[in-house]
């Protein structure tokens, strides 16, 4: 059997043990050795110095040398420094190896003395089982067992009982092997449990941090309240709802709902839910009243984290002092706004269905009017026919606007040349609107000399450009180059199409509703033009926006930023 001194350095590593754990075990062991060395010296000197019994011998010298070595190791920080999270051979010899040599020598010199030094051999065997892998730990136990057998044979040669001494040493050696195995298994189990606990703690902290981030970002207010009215958790939305108007955020948790009179109605409903055990799934409306500010109407929902157990005597659910209630708070105005939005979406889908049904009878009216206009009519009848035709066209535009504004699925974007398509759309718009394409005309067009590839749809692009040009012409004076349409680069990945116009800036109270549906400054307008432009742009990953630039010749600018696409010959 190999001795520990012959073992390679990597066999003394503990791959399953962290560096911090080995450092703590090694530091404790080194400190215990220093205390043990001083204790051995005191035990050797005390009988001779106080009782004047016996004479100091080799045992005292060995104990003194051991105490000096243990104190030196304890005062030397480098001994407790780990290399790559393991114990090296130098540390083994300075601690476990030194103990084996010293305690073996004391055991060999122990000849019917009052001290039983054989028990000290358990310490290095135990620490070898804890700090070393199986091979060096078992080698340490084997070396100590051989020492005990050698001492037994020596004492048998001096006239002792050979069988008894060998049996006693053999049993002690077997016990040392058992201590090594048990210590190693316990160390492995403890390390595995600690590693699992650290992993579980890390996962719990990560989950808690994730929950905190989610709760803090929620628009709905969340309070975690116990039965004593103490708020343990409050997200920023809840603190803002509880704060008096003009005071900013409310207090940080923990705080009590009984701190301010304005929260009394909130605490009353929470306390009632705790006492009755009834946690209504539907929200209840209540009002928070403040002394110097208007009352604030909120909606509250309560959920309990621990259901009360019904009483076996009366059958009524008692109050649960250990339970927690999760209170969801939301301002009533926000609830009403969300309900209005849902109603608007429903009305939008209904309007799209109605508009689709109107198209057929509207086409029949237009066809009948055309047939009517083919006859020879009196002037007043021709005027009525033209009025019918104009209003039919107006109704067609309204129907098309409503259908375009209706929610639609994803539309596949195609790759097109923005410069070429914009030129064609502008020419068509000029013919329709009666705008001349000549120097000094109403429209100024600035396009890049080469093709510009973008992701969009040709028909949707025509709708957007025509709408922007119509709005610019409608809100500007009939002056040369009063409307300016251009295409320019917007970084590497985007292209910008912009329509600028002269005239008065858009009022702030109108600007905030520019892209909202059914908002128009014209009596005959539907208020869907810019809203449809925004919807069409979003379907193709583009973005439309308005900017007022008073320092330019065309201060009112609508910009459409599109995604750039590869195009042969494009810049």
Buried (B, 14 or more C-beta within 10 A) or exposed (E): EEBBEEBEEEBBBBEEBBEEBBBEBBBEBBBBBBEBBBEBBEBBBEBBEEEEEEEBEEBBEBBBBBBEBBBEBBEEEEBBEBEEBBBBBEBBBBBBBBBBBBBBBBBBBBEEEEBEBBEBBBBBBBBBBBBBBEBBBBBBBBBBBBBBBBBBBEBBEEEBEEEEBBEBBBEBBEBBBEBBBEBBEEBBEEBEEEBEEEEEEEEEEEEEEEEEEEBEEBEBBBBBBBBEBBBEBBBBBBBBBBBBEEEEBBBEBEBBBEEBEBBEBBBEBBBEBBBEBEBEEEBEEBEBBBEEBEEBBBBBBBEBEEEBEEEEEEEEBBEBEEBBBBBBBBBBEBBEEEEEEEEEEEEBEEBBEEBEEBBEEBEEBBEEBEEBBEEEEEEEEBEBBEEBBEEBEEBBEBBBBBBBBBEEEEEEBBEBBBBEBBBEBBEEBBEEEEBEEEEEBBBBBEBBEEBBBBBBBEEBBBBBBBBBBBBBBEBBEEEEBBBBBBBEEBEEEBBBBBBBBBBEEBEEEEEEBBBEBBBBEEEEBBBBBBBBBBBBBEBBBBBBBEEEEEEEEBBBBBBBBBBBBEBEEBE
